[in-house]
Amino acid sequence: MVLREDRRGRSVEATSWIDGEIAACQFADVRLGKRLHCLLEQISDAVGESVPMACQDWANTKAAYRFFSNERVNEADILAGHFQATKDRFIATQGPILVLHDTTEFSFRRESPDKIGITCRITGVRDKEGRLRLHTVCGILMHSSLALTTEGLPLGWAAIKFWNRKKFKGTAALKKKINPTRVPIEHKESIRWLQNLRQSTAKLGDPARCVHIGDRESDIYELFCTAKEIGTHFLVRTCVDRLAGDGKHTVATDMAKAEIKGRYRIEVRDANGNPDIADLDIKFERLHLLPPIGKQKQYPPLDLTVVHAKERGKPKKKNRKLIDWKLITDLPVRSLKDAKEKLQWYALRWKIEMFHKVLKSGCKAEESKLRTAERLVNLISVFCIVSWRIFWMTMLNRTTPNAPPSLALTDTEIRLLDHLVSDKSEPKSPKSISHYIIKVARLGGYLARANDPAPGNLVMWRGLSRLSDIEFGARAGSTNCG
């Protein structure tokens, strides 16, 4: 049997994962779909490199720039196939799926930010007179929703929204003119939380299995009502002391009276992403919450559960803040076991921040020189698919270490890894996916010592890029040498 080969001489087997991620894409021209396939292949082979470096020659580089600037291409077209693939993986799993929501900013250096937009204004350097000068930050904002199993395996993106600002006024300046609580949610940027909640739930197709998780920015009463309307669930960190019961007291008053139901030890991350242990005192109560005073005619009261977890003593690590989590959810919490489960789920929220780190540090999205917001958004959408692949392989090693290696690697890649990376000890038979993922990480600089933690995203994207170059060299050598 003769296998069709790609531009680098690899069989189609080597790019089958790309086929799965773009199979449902529908472009105005079939050639655009082929170009997306080529771009995903090129960028995944050279993670962190510039577009010219990834494309290698002028013809492919020019084709890439044309794709990103094509008026018939947008982020929805690029991500449609990945959203469908995420749904397929969602259907193949059982039990609740966590949908993590978060916002990040991509900042760029441009002489004229007009074609990209601004994210904020910050205090910059001092002028000759010693006065602080305001600096406009040029960039794009992205609100993303990541589907994740309760074990921590990322199934893929379920919704992504990009936007920019032509004008920016800080919250403090707005409060001088209007009362933000009286402004309809449809007129605020906060509407993105509701939009992604609806979009991700609709794309996954089973609202009852979804648990949407967000930080304090997602503590929006309209979000709670929207979740109830579409039949899905939420678990968010609350920061608003809402009216409760008959309206004569607040949530904080009720929780102060609640007794500690138990203690729980949980693994968390410090500011550098390093693991740490925290001992928490846990309270939980089912409360009757009232909507904001200015919106009580629009939204109904809700019966929700508040879980309060506060760390005992000071953190051992200086670069980690004391944990004082106040979570709110529509899910039932009837026992200490249920409360611990919800805390474990919320503790997984940092994984979406790791995804954003892969986009910025791994794919180096902020180093792109593309000149318009539309082109940058198309490029970042491609990076989103590549970053998911890297993170998926990293977490596959931790969540399903005994799976067969064919789940993530081709036969050629497996043979090369066996040849290049020697086994430190006698491997089990048959060899698992974990065995080969560690070999990939060792190509990226992972030492694999006895007490080393599992390999992370950095060594994985280095290892995958190096493995791709080795495979290319092996195929070129076999062709030239007969």
C-alpha positions in Angstrom: 0.0 0.0 0.0 1.3 3.4 -0.9 0.7 6.2 1.6 0.2 9.8 0.4 2.8 12.2 1.7 2.7 15.7 3.0 5.1 18.6 2.2 7.8 17.3 4.5 7.7 13.8 3.2 5.6 12.3 6.0 2.7 9.9 5.5 -0.8 11.2 6.1 -0.8 9.1 9.3 1.5 11.8 10.8 -1.0 14.5 10.3 -4.2 12.6 11.1 -4.8 14.6 14.3 -5.0 17.7 12.2 -7.6 16.1 9.9 -9.7 15.4 13.0 -9.5 19.0 14.2 -10.6 20.6 10.9 -12.8 17.9 9.4 -16.0 20.0 10.1 -14.6 23.3 8.8 -16.6 24.8 6.0 -14.8 27.5 4.0 -16.1 29.5 1.0 -13.3 27.8 -1.0 -12.0 24.3 -0.6 -8.5 25.6 -1.1 -8.8 27.6 2.2 -9.4 24.4 4.1 -6.2 22.9 2.5 -4.2 25.9 3.5 -5.4 25.7 7.1 -4.3 22.1 7.2 -0.9 23.1 5.9 -0.6 26.0 8.4 -1.5 23.7 11.4 1.1 21.3 10.2 3.8 24.0 9.8 3.1 25.8 13.0 2.8 22.6 15.1 6.2 21.5 13.7 7.8 24.9 14.7 6.0 26.0 17.9 7.2 29.5 18.9 8.8 30.3 15.6 7.7 33.2 13.3 5.5 32.6 10.3 8.4 32.8 7.8 10.4 30.4 9.9 7.5 27.9 10.2 6.7 28.1 6.5 10.4 27.9 5.4 10.0 29.5 1.9 8.5 32.6 0.4 5.7 30.8 -1.5 4.4 29.2 1.7 4.9 32.4 3.7 3.0 34.5 1.2 0.2 31.9 1.1 0.0 32.1 4.9 -0.2 35.9 4.9 -2.9 35.7 2.3 -4.9 33.2 4.3 -4.7 35.4 7.5 -5.8 38.5 5.5 -8.5 36.8 3.4 -11.8 38.5 3.9 -13.6 35.1 3.6 -11.7 33.7 6.6 -12.5 34.5 10.2 -12.0 32.8 13.6 -15.3 31.1 13.5 -14.3 29.3 10.2 -10.9 28.3 11.6 -12.3 27.0 14.9 -15.5 25.3 13.7 -13.8 21.9 13.1 -12.1 22.0 16.5 -15.4 22.8 18.2 -17.0 19.8 16.6 -14.0 17.6 17.6 -14.3 18.9 21.2 -18.0 17.8 21.1 -17.1 14.4 19.8 -14.6 13.9 22.7 -17.3 15.2 25.1 -19.8 12.6 23.8 -17.2 9.9 24.2 -16.8 10.6 27.9 -19.2 10.1 30.9 -20.1 12.1 33.9 -19.8 15.9 34.5 -17.5 18.0 32.3 -16.0 21.2 33.6 -16.1 24.3 31.3 -13.5 26.7 32.4 -14.0 30.4 31.5 -11.4 33.1 31.6 -10.2 36.3 29.8 -6.7 37.1 28.7 -5.1 40.0 26.8 -2.6 39.9 23.9 -0.4 43.0 23.8 1.5 44.2 20.8 4.1 46.9 20.1 2.8 49.1 17.2 3.6 52.7 16.3 -0.1 53.2 15.4 -2.5 51.0 17.3 -5.6 52.1 15.3 -5.6 49.0 13.1 -5.5 46.7 16.2 -7.2 48.5 19.0 -6.3 49.1 22.7 -6.8 47.1 25.8 -6.2 49.7 28.5 -4.1 52.7 29.6 -1.3 52.3 32.1 1.1 54.6 33.9 4.4 54.6 32.0 7.7 56.3 32.4 8.2 59.8 33.7 8.8 62.7 31.4 11.6 65.3 31.7 9.6 67.2 34.4 9.2 64.0 36.4 5.5 63.6 35.7 4.1 60.2 35.0 2.8 59.7 31.5 -0.1 57.4 30.5 0.7 54.7 28.0 -1.9 53.2 25.7 -1.6 49.4 25.5 -2.2 48.1 21.9 -3.8 44.7 21.8 -6.7 42.2 21.6 -8.8 40.6 24.3 -9.9 36.9 24.2 -12.5 35.3 26.3 -12.2 31.5 26.1 -14.1 28.4 27.4 -12.2 25.2 27.8 -13.9 21.8 28.3 -12.1 19.6 30.8 -12.8 16.3 32.5 -12.9 16.2 36.3 -9.5 14.3 36.1 -8.0 17.3 34.3 -7.8 16.1 30.7 -8.6 19.0 28.3 -11.1 18.0 25.6 -10.8 21.2 23.7 -12.1 24.7 23.3 -15.9 25.0 23.5 -16.2 28.7 22.7 -13.8 31.6 22.0 -14.6 35.3 21.7 -12.2 38.0 20.5 -12.7 41.8 20.7 -10.8 45.0 20.9 -11.5 48.6 22.1 -11.4 51.7 20.0 -11.8 53.8 23.2 -11.2 52.9 26.8 -12.4 54.3 30.1 -11.4 52.7 33.4 -14.0 51.5 35.9 -13.2 54.4 38.3 -13.9 57.0 35.6 -17.2 55.3 34.6 -18.4 55.3 38.2 -18.2 59.1 38.3 -20.9 59.3 35.7 -23.1 56.2 36.0 -24.0 53.4 38.5 -22.6 50.3 36.9 -25.1 48.1 38.7 -28.0 49.9 36.9 -26.5 49.4 33.4 -28.1 46.5 31.5 -25.7 43.6 31.0 -26.2 43.8 27.2 -24.3 47.2 27.3 -21.3 45.9 29.2 -18.3 43.9 28.2 -19.4 41.4 30.9 -22.0 40.1 28.4 -19.1 37.9 27.1 -19.6 35.6 30.1 -23.2 35.0 29.1 -22.4 34.7 25.4 -19.7 32.0 26.0 -22.0 30.2 28.5 -24.7 29.9 25.9 -22.3 29.1 23.0 -20.3 26.5 24.8 -23.4 24.8 26.3 -25.0 24.7 22.8 -21.9 23.3 21.1 -21.4 20.5 23.6 -25.1 19.6 23.3 -25.8 18.2 26.8 -26.4 21.2 29.3 -27.0 18.9 32.3 -23.5 17.5 32.1 -21.7 20.9 31.9 -20.5 22.7 35.0 -19.3 26.2 34.1 -16.4 27.5 36.3 -15.2 31.1 36.5 -13.3 33.4 38.8 -14.6 36.4 40.7 -15.1 38.3 37.4 -17.9 35.8 36.5 -19.8 36.6 39.7 -22.8 38.0 37.8 -26.4 37.5 38.8 -27.5 37.5 35.1 -25.1 34.5 34.6 -26.8 32.5 37.3 -30.2 33.2 35.7 -29.0 32.3 32.2 -27.6 29.0 33.5 -31.0 28.2 35.0 -32.8 29.2 31.8 -30.7 26.9 29.5 -30.6 24.0 32.1 -26.9 24.0 32.8 -24.8 24.3 36.0 -22.2 26.7 37.4 -19.5 27.0 40.1 -18.0 30.4 40.4 -16.0 32.3 43.0 -18.2 35.0 44.5 -17.1 38.5 45.5 -20.4 40.2 45.9 -22.1 40.3 49.3 -25.7 39.8 48.0 -29.0 40.2 49.9 -30.3 36.9 51.2 -33.4 35.5 52.8 -36.0 38.2 53.4 -33.6 40.9 52.2 -32.7 42.2 55.7 -29.4 40.5 55.8 -26.6 39.4 53.5 -24.8 36.2 52.5 -21.8 37.2 54.6 -24.0 37.4 57.7 -25.4 34.0 57.1 -22.0 32.4 56.4 -20.5 34.0 59.5 -23.1 32.1 61.6 -22.6 28.8 59.8 -20.5 26.2 61.6 -17.4 24.6 60.2 -18.4 21.3 58.6 -14.9 19.9 58.3 -11.3 20.4 57.1 -9.7 19.6 53.8 -6.2 19.4 52.4 -5.9 20.5 48.8 -3.1 21.0 46.3 -2.8 24.5 44.9 -0.3 26.5 42.8 1.8 29.5 43.7 2.4 32.5 41.5 5.0 30.6 39.6 2.8 27.6 39.0 4.6 25.4 41.5 2.5 23.0 43.6 1.8 23.7 47.3 -0.5 22.2 50.0 -3.2 24.2 51.9 -5.3 23.1 54.8 -8.8 24.5 54.6 -11.8 25.0 57.0 -15.0 24.3 55.1 -18.5 25.8 55.6 -21.5 25.4 53.2 -25.1 26.6 53.3 -28.1 26.6 51.0 -29.3 30.2 50.8 -32.2 32.2 49.2 -30.5 34.9 47.2 -32.1 38.1 45.9 -31.2 39.9 42.7 -29.6 43.4 42.8 -31.9 46.1 44.0 -32.0 47.8 40.6 -32.8 44.6 38.8 -35.3 42.9 41.1 -38.1 43.4 38.5 -36.1 41.7 35.8 -34.7 38.6 37.6 -36.1 36.2 40.1 -34.6 35.2 43.4 -32.6 31.9 43.4 -31.8 29.2 45.9 -28.1 28.6 45.6 -25.3 27.0 47.7 -22.4 28.9 49.1 -19.2 27.0 50.0 -16.7 28.9 52.1 -13.1 27.5 52.4 -10.5 29.4 54.3 -6.9 28.4 54.8 -5.7 27.7 58.3 -2.6 29.7 59.1 -0.3 31.4 56.7 1.0 29.8 53.4 4.4 28.2 53.6 5.4 29.8 50.3 5.8 33.6 50.3 4.6 34.0 46.7 1.2 32.5 47.3 -1.7 34.3 48.8 -3.8 33.0 51.6 -6.7 30.9 50.3 -10.1 32.3 51.1 -12.5 30.9 48.5 -16.2 31.8 48.6 -17.8 29.7 45.9 -21.4 29.8 44.7 -23.2 27.1 42.8 -26.6 25.8 41.8 -25.4 22.2 42.4 -26.5 20.4 45.6 -23.9 20.3 48.4 -25.4 18.0 51.1 -22.2 16.7 52.7 -18.6 17.4 53.3 -17.7 15.0 50.5 -19.8 17.1 48.0 -18.1 20.3 49.3 -14.6 18.8 48.8 -15.6 17.8 45.2 -16.6 21.3 44.4 -13.3 22.7 45.8 -11.4 20.1 43.7 -13.3 21.3 40.6 -12.6 24.9 41.2 -8.9 24.2 41.9 -8.7 23.0 38.3 -9.5 26.5 37.0 -5.8 27.4 36.9 -5.5 25.0 33.9 -7.1 27.6 31.5 -4.4 30.0 32.7 -1.8 27.5 31.7 -3.4 27.3 28.3 -3.0 31.0 27.9 0.6 30.7 29.0 1.1 28.1 26.2 -0.4 30.6 23.7 1.9 33.5 24.9 5.1 31.8 25.9 5.0 28.7 23.7 3.4 29.9 20.5 4.6 33.5 21.2 1.4 35.0 19.9 2.4 38.5 21.2 5.5 38.5 19.0 3.6 38.4 15.8 4.1 41.3 13.4 0.8 41.1 11.6 -0.7 44.6 11.2 -4.4 44.3 11.7 -6.7 42.9 14.4 -8.4 40.6 11.9 -5.2 38.9 10.8 -4.0 38.6 14.4 -7.2 36.9 15.4 -7.0 34.4 12.6 -3.4 33.6 13.6 -4.3 33.3 17.3 -7.2 30.9 16.4 -4.7 28.6 14.7 -2.4 28.9 17.8 -5.4 27.9 20.0 -5.7 24.5 18.2 -1.9 23.9 18.4 -1.9 24.9 22.1 -4.7 22.5 22.9 -2.7 19.6 21.2 0.3 20.4 23.4 -1.6 20.6 26.6 -3.7 17.5 25.8 -0.6 15.4 25.4 0.9 16.8 28.6 -2.2 15.9 30.6 -2.8 12.6 28.8 0.4 11.4 30.6 -1.2 12.3 34.0 -4.8 11.3 33.5 -4.6 8.1 31.3 -1.0 6.9 31.6 -1.8 3.3 30.6 -3.5 4.1 27.3 -1.9 2.8 24.1 0.7 5.1 22.5 -1.2 5.1 19.2 -3.7 7.4 20.9 -1.3 10.3 20.4 1.7 9.1 18.3 2.2 7.5 14.9 4.1 4.3 14.3 7.0 6.2 12.8 7.2 8.5 15.8 7.1 5.5 18.2 10.0 3.8 16.3 12.1 7.0 16.3 11.6 7.5 20.0 12.6 3.9 20.7 15.7 4.4 18.6 16.7 7.8 19.9 15.8 7.8 23.6 17.0 4.8 25.6 14.9 3.3 28.4 16.2 4.1 31.9 14.8 0.8 33.2 13.1 -2.3 31.8 9.8 -1.1 30.5 6.5 -2.8 31.0 5.0 -4.7 28.1 3.1 -3.4 26.3 4.5 0.1 26.4 2.0 2.8 27.4 1.4 6.3 26.2 3.1 7.6 29.4 6.3 5.8 28.5 6.5 7.6 25.1 5.3 11.0 26.3 8.2 11.0 28.8 10.5 10.2 25.9 9.2 13.1 23.9 9.7 15.3 27.0 13.3 14.1 27.3 13.9 15.3 23.8 12.7 18.7 25.1 15.1 18.7 28.1 13.1 16.8 30.7 15.6 14.9 32.9 13.1 12.2 34.1 14.8 11.7 37.5 13.1 9.6 40.1 11.7 12.6 42.1 11.0 14.9 39.2 7.3 15.9 38.7 5.5 14.9 35.5 6.7 16.8 32.4 5.1 20.1 31.7 4.1 22.1 28.6 7.5 23.7 28.1 9.4 20.5 27.6 6.5 19.0 25.7 6.4 21.7 23.0 10.2 21.6 22.7 10.2 17.8 22.5 7.4 17.7 19.9 9.2 20.3 17.7 12.5 18.4 17.9 10.8 15.0 17.1 9.2 16.6 14.1 12.6 17.8 12.8 14.1 14.3 13.5 11.3 12.6 11.6 11.8 15.0 8.6 15.5 14.2 8.6 14.9 10.5 8.8 12.6 10.5 5.9 14.9 12.8 3.8 17.8 10.5 4.6 15.9 7.3 3.6 14.9 8.9 0.3 18.4 10.1 -0.5 20.1 6.9 0.5 17.6 4.6 -1.2 
